[in-house]
């Protein structure tokens, strides 16, 4: 299996090469040369444990990694989860189930991809003897999960850009209180979109990227999207066979990677009723799926900070598939979007392939309260966004993306309940170490250059 850029101007890459560099050299995103038909395999995977399912799934994509080695990497990646099933499916009613994705080491869904990506990076350094610098931007949970997956890894430095003052206090502590010498949390001025734009500019300098062996940890890295496909299939196989094709997955969505993974799984044979994109007040994706208008606005702070995003990186992959896998059309659309800040589509089949919803902060609090009163279930602010307008679905699976203990102030103010978690309590007395910088590519490149270290044997 080879991997191509959505923009069509890069040479084919192997799986390991695509994972290593993250962003394609032409500025596009890597996609598989084809999406395999897994229909027959799906029936054979029923009853598998999560690691076994993940290993079987990746054998369709990581053709340059020995099957036994891949199996070992996957098993090692999922040893730090606190639930036997890793991603338990909890039934709230005969119509609503919740897929809990917060049982990993940083209590967020990003752990499923980033624990595995950390193992893939470790393998790369071990085989090549060459150190790498991993760069990512986060609106909250990606940074903590990426750092946890790479903390203390030999030959790996990790640099995480995050908007200063725009992530939750506990999310910041998860990034800045590790005490590890290979971790560099960079607090940038502005919004997540500013951080993400600076990241893309850094990767756009191919000479710099090569000189420091730079790799992307954001969901622009295809390995993350593929790893997230697995928990959709895992949940789907947990449902009664008669219910699977009647189920809609409802996904709290910011950077579009999470829901894209489910959509890609459906294109590989996982038959479902559909997908719902659930946004907060930063509703560019809601507007697109409601009317075809993908126009950038001003990102505003909310009670669901990981979704405070206007420019969704993974939208380019969806655009590529929606344009018939035509890299020339994708390249033009992305160039126009960069220039004008807008993309308009009148193709109903494209914009109606997912439904959408939005919530403001008042609705989020009201929903947290009503879900607790009706089901006795505590939803974090992001997950709460997914509980809107569910009556139209025969059955739905809501993706619960973070543990409520990561947002204790909101939960306590809304429910009068104190929620904690031991891993978060441990952080409260640790020293915060962060590096303030402007959201400027040159400043970020200079900082990365200053932190180079050789691989330690």
C-alpha positions in Angstrom: 0.0 0.0 0.0 1.4 3.4 -1.0 0.3 6.8 0.1 -0.3 9.8 -2.1 -0.8 13.5 -1.4 -4.3 15.0 -1.7 -2.6 17.7 -3.9 -1.0 15.3 -6.2 2.5 16.8 -6.5 4.4 14.5 -4.2 5.9 11.1 -5.0 4.2 8.0 -3.5 5.4 7.1 0.1 5.3 3.9 2.1 3.3 3.8 5.3 6.4 4.3 7.5 7.6 7.2 5.3 4.2 8.9 5.4 4.0 8.5 9.2 7.6 9.8 9.5 7.0 13.1 7.7 3.3 13.6 8.5 2.6 16.4 6.1 3.2 15.7 2.3 6.0 17.7 0.7 3.5 19.6 -1.5 1.6 20.8 1.5 -1.2 18.2 1.1 -2.3 15.4 3.3 -1.4 11.7 2.8 -4.2 9.4 1.7 -4.0 5.6 0.9 -3.8 4.8 -2.8 -7.1 3.1 -2.2 -9.6 2.4 0.6 -9.7 -1.4 0.9 -13.0 -3.2 1.0 -13.1 -4.8 4.5 -16.6 -6.2 4.3 -15.4 -9.8 4.5 -12.8 -9.1 7.2 -15.4 -7.3 9.4 -17.4 -10.4 9.8 -14.2 -12.3 10.8 -13.2 -9.6 13.4 -16.3 -10.0 15.6 -15.3 -10.8 19.2 -11.7 -9.6 18.9 -10.1 -7.7 21.7 -9.3 -4.1 20.9 -5.6 -4.6 20.4 -6.2 -7.7 18.2 -8.7 -5.7 16.1 -6.3 -2.8 15.7 -3.5 -5.1 14.6 -5.7 -6.8 12.1 -7.0 -3.5 10.7 -3.5 -2.1 10.3 -2.2 -5.1 8.4 -4.2 -3.6 5.5 -2.2 -0.4 5.6 1.2 -0.9 7.2 2.5 -3.4 4.5 6.1 -2.4 5.1 6.0 -3.5 8.8 6.3 -7.2 9.6 3.0 -8.6 10.9 4.5 -9.9 14.1 6.3 -6.7 14.8 3.1 -4.7 14.1 1.2 -6.9 16.5 3.8 -6.2 19.2 3.7 -2.5 18.6 -0.1 -2.4 18.9 -0.2 -4.5 22.1 2.4 -2.3 23.8 0.5 0.8 22.7 -2.6 -0.1 24.7 -1.2 -1.2 28.0 -1.9 2.0 30.0 -5.7 2.1 29.6 -7.8 1.8 32.8 -10.7 -0.3 31.3 -10.5 -3.9 30.1 -12.3 -3.1 26.9 -10.4 0.2 26.3 -13.4 1.7 24.6 -16.5 0.5 26.5 -19.9 1.0 24.8 -22.4 2.2 27.5 -26.1 2.0 26.9 -28.1 5.0 28.2 -31.4 3.9 26.6 -32.7 1.7 23.9 -31.9 4.5 21.4 -28.7 6.1 22.8 -25.3 4.5 23.5 -22.1 6.3 24.5 -18.7 5.1 23.3 -16.3 6.1 26.1 -13.0 7.1 24.6 -11.5 8.6 27.8 -9.9 5.6 29.5 -6.4 6.2 28.2 -3.5 7.8 30.1 -4.5 11.4 29.4 -8.3 10.8 29.6 -9.1 11.8 26.0 -9.9 10.1 22.7 -6.6 11.3 21.3 -4.8 8.5 23.3 -6.0 5.8 21.0 -4.0 7.2 18.1 -1.1 8.9 19.9 -0.1 5.9 22.1 0.3 3.9 18.8 2.0 6.8 17.0 4.5 7.1 19.8 5.4 3.4 19.3 5.8 4.0 15.6 8.2 6.9 16.2 10.2 4.9 18.7 10.5 2.1 16.1 11.7 4.6 13.5 14.4 6.1 15.7 15.6 2.6 16.8 15.9 1.4 13.2 17.6 4.5 11.8 19.6 5.8 14.7 18.6 9.3 13.8 16.8 11.6 16.2 13.5 13.2 15.2 11.7 16.3 16.2 7.9 16.0 16.5 5.9 19.1 16.1 2.2 19.5 16.8 -0.5 22.2 17.5 -3.3 21.6 20.0 -6.5 23.2 21.1 -6.3 21.0 24.3 -6.2 17.3 24.3 -3.9 16.5 21.3 -0.9 18.1 23.1 -1.3 16.1 26.3 -1.9 12.8 24.5 1.1 13.4 22.1 3.4 14.3 25.0 2.3 11.2 27.0 2.9 9.0 24.0 6.5 10.3 23.5 7.6 11.4 26.9 11.1 10.1 27.7 11.5 8.4 24.3 15.2 8.2 23.3 16.0 10.3 20.3 12.7 12.1 20.2 12.0 15.7 21.0 8.4 16.9 21.1 7.3 20.5 20.5 3.6 21.3 21.1 2.1 24.7 20.2 -1.0 25.7 22.1 -2.9 29.0 22.4 -1.9 30.6 25.7 -4.9 31.0 28.0 -7.3 29.2 25.7 -7.0 25.6 27.0 -8.4 24.4 30.3 -6.0 24.6 33.3 -5.8 20.9 33.6 -5.1 20.4 29.9 -2.2 22.9 30.3 -0.9 21.1 33.3 -0.9 17.8 31.4 1.4 19.4 28.9 3.6 21.5 31.1 4.2 19.5 34.2 5.9 16.4 32.9 9.4 17.3 34.1 10.8 15.6 31.1 13.8 17.0 29.1 12.5 16.0 25.7 9.1 17.9 26.1 8.7 21.5 25.0 5.2 23.0 25.5 5.1 26.3 23.5 2.4 28.8 24.6 1.7 31.0 21.6 -0.2 34.2 21.4 -3.6 34.1 19.6 -6.0 31.2 18.8 -5.5 27.5 17.9 -5.9 28.5 14.3 -3.0 30.9 14.6 -0.9 28.0 16.1 -2.0 25.6 13.4 -1.2 28.2 10.6 2.3 28.6 12.1 2.8 24.9 12.2 1.9 24.5 8.5 4.3 27.3 7.6 7.1 25.5 9.5 6.4 22.3 7.6 6.2 24.3 4.4 9.9 25.0 4.7 11.1 21.7 3.3 14.8 22.5 3.8 14.2 23.2 7.5 12.0 20.1 7.9 14.7 17.9 6.4 17.5 19.5 8.4 15.9 18.7 11.8 14.1 15.5 10.8 10.7 17.0 11.5 7.5 15.0 11.9 3.9 16.0 12.4 1.9 14.6 15.3 -1.4 16.5 14.5 -4.2 14.7 12.9 -2.7 15.7 9.5 -0.6 12.5 10.2 -2.5 9.7 8.5 -1.6 7.1 11.1 -3.8 9.0 13.6 -6.8 8.9 11.4 -6.3 5.2 10.7 -5.9 4.4 14.4 -9.2 6.2 15.1 -11.1 4.1 12.5 -10.6 1.2 14.8 -12.8 2.3 17.7 -15.7 2.9 15.3 -15.4 -0.7 14.0 -14.9 -1.9 17.6 -18.2 -0.2 18.7 -20.0 -1.3 15.5 -19.2 -4.9 16.2 -20.4 -4.6 19.7 -23.9 -3.6 18.5 -26.5 -6.3 17.7 -26.2 -7.2 14.0 -29.7 -6.0 13.3 -28.9 -2.6 14.8 -25.7 -1.8 13.0 -27.0 -0.3 9.7 -29.6 1.7 11.7 -27.0 3.4 13.8 -25.8 7.0 13.5 -22.5 8.0 15.0 -22.7 11.4 16.7 -19.2 13.0 17.0 -18.1 16.2 18.8 -15.9 17.8 16.2 -13.3 20.5 16.0 -10.4 19.6 13.6 -12.6 17.0 11.7 -10.2 14.1 12.2 -12.4 12.2 14.6 -15.5 12.1 12.4 -13.5 11.6 9.2 -12.1 8.4 10.6 -15.6 7.0 11.1 -16.6 8.2 7.6 -13.6 6.4 6.1 -14.4 3.2 8.0 -17.9 3.4 6.4 -16.3 3.7 3.0 -14.4 0.5 3.8 -17.5 -1.6 4.5 -18.8 -0.6 7.9 -22.5 0.0 7.0 -24.2 2.6 9.2 -27.1 5.0 8.9 -24.9 8.1 9.0 -22.7 10.5 10.9 -23.6 13.7 12.8 -21.0 16.5 13.2 -21.6 18.1 16.6 -20.0 21.5 17.0 -19.8 24.3 19.7 -20.2 28.0 18.9 -17.3 27.7 16.5 -19.6 26.3 13.9 -17.8 26.4 10.5 -18.4 22.6 10.0 -22.0 22.9 11.1 -22.5 25.7 8.5 -20.9 23.6 5.7 -23.0 20.5 6.3 -26.1 22.6 6.7 -25.6 24.9 3.6 -22.3 24.2 1.8 -20.7 27.4 3.2 -17.2 26.7 4.6 -16.1 30.2 5.5 -13.6 31.1 8.2 -14.8 33.3 11.0 -13.2 34.4 14.2 -12.5 31.6 16.7 -14.1 32.4 20.1 -13.4 30.8 23.5 -16.0 28.4 24.8 -16.7 25.8 27.5 -15.6 23.2 25.0 -12.1 24.6 24.2 -10.8 21.6 22.2 -13.4 22.6 19.6 -12.5 26.3 19.4 -11.4 25.9 15.8 -12.3 27.6 12.6 -10.0 25.9 10.0 -10.4 22.1 10.3 -7.2 20.5 8.9 -8.8 17.2 8.0 -11.4 18.8 5.9 -8.9 18.7 3.0 -9.1 14.8 3.0 -12.8 14.9 3.0 -12.7 17.5 0.2 -10.4 15.2 -1.8 -12.8 12.3 -1.6 -15.8 14.6 -2.3 -14.1 15.9 -5.4 -13.8 12.3 -6.8 -10.2 11.9 -5.6 -9.1 14.6 -8.1 -5.9 16.1 -6.7 -5.9 18.9 -9.3 -9.4 20.1 -8.1 -8.4 19.7 -4.5 -5.2 21.7 -5.0 -7.1 24.5 -6.6 -9.8 24.5 -3.9 -7.3 24.7 -1.1 -5.3 27.5 -2.9 -8.6 29.4 -3.3 -9.5 28.8 0.3 -6.1 30.0 1.6 -6.5 33.1 -0.5 -10.1 33.9 0.2 -10.9 32.1 3.4 -14.0 30.4 1.9 -15.1 27.4 0.0 -18.6 27.0 -1.3 -20.2 23.8 -2.5 -23.5 23.2 -4.1 -23.1 19.5 -4.4 -25.9 18.0 -2.2 -24.3 14.6 -2.2 -21.2 16.1 -0.7 -22.6 18.4 1.9 -25.6 16.1 2.9 -23.4 13.0 3.6 -23.3 14.1 7.2 -25.8 15.9 9.4 -24.7 18.6 11.8 -25.6 20.5 15.0 -24.2 23.3 17.1 -24.4 24.4 20.7 -23.5 27.6 22.5 -22.2 27.6 26.1 -25.7 28.0 27.7 -26.9 25.0 25.8 -23.8 23.0 26.8 -24.6 23.6 30.5 -28.3 22.9 30.1 -27.4 19.6 28.3 -24.9 18.5 30.9 -27.6 19.1 33.5 -30.4 17.3 31.5 -28.2 14.3 30.6 -27.3 13.8 34.3 -31.0 14.2 35.4 -32.3 11.8 32.8 -29.6 9.2 32.6 -27.4 9.7 35.7 -24.5 10.2 33.3 -21.9 13.0 33.5 -20.9 14.3 30.1 -17.9 16.6 29.7 -18.6 19.9 27.7 -17.5 18.4 24.4 -19.5 15.3 24.7 -22.5 17.3 25.7 -22.5 19.0 22.3 -23.5 15.6 20.8 -26.8 15.3 22.7 -28.7 17.7 20.5 -31.7 16.8 18.3 -31.3 13.0 18.6 -35.0 12.2 18.2 -34.6 11.8 14.4 -32.2 8.8 14.9 -33.5 5.2 15.3 -30.3 4.5 17.3 -27.2 6.5 17.8 -23.7 6.1 19.3 -22.3 9.3 20.9 -18.5 9.5 21.0 -17.5 10.6 24.5 -14.3 12.4 23.8 -12.9 13.4 27.3 -13.3 12.5 31.0 -15.4 15.1 32.8 -12.7 15.4 35.4 -10.7 17.4 32.9 -13.3 20.2 33.2 -14.1 20.3 37.0 -15.2 23.9 37.1 -17.8 23.5 34.5 -19.2 20.3 36.0 -19.2 21.6 39.5 -20.9 24.9 38.5 -23.5 23.0 36.5 -24.2 20.0 38.6 -22.8 20.9 42.0 -20.7 17.7 41.8 -16.9 17.5 42.3 -15.3 15.2 39.7 -11.7 14.2 40.1 -9.2 11.7 38.7 -6.0 10.5 40.4 -3.8 11.3 37.4 -5.0 14.9 37.3 -4.8 15.4 41.1 -1.1 14.5 40.9 -0.5 17.4 38.5 -1.8 20.2 40.8 1.4 20.6 42.9 3.8 20.3 40.0 5.7 23.2 38.5 4.5 24.5 35.1 7.3 24.8 32.5 6.3 26.4 29.2 7.9 28.4 26.5 6.1 31.6 25.4 6.5 32.4 21.7 4.7 34.4 19.1 2.7 32.3 16.5 5.5 33.0 14.0 7.1 30.3 11.9 10.6 31.8 12.1 10.5 32.1 15.9 9.3 28.5 16.2 12.0 27.2 13.8 14.7 29.0 15.7 13.5 27.5 19.0 13.5 24.0 17.5 17.0 24.4 16.2 18.2 25.5 19.7 17.0 22.2 21.3 18.7 19.6 19.1 20.0 16.6 20.8 21.8 13.4 19.5 20.2 10.0 20.0 21.3 8.5 23.3 22.3 4.8 23.0 
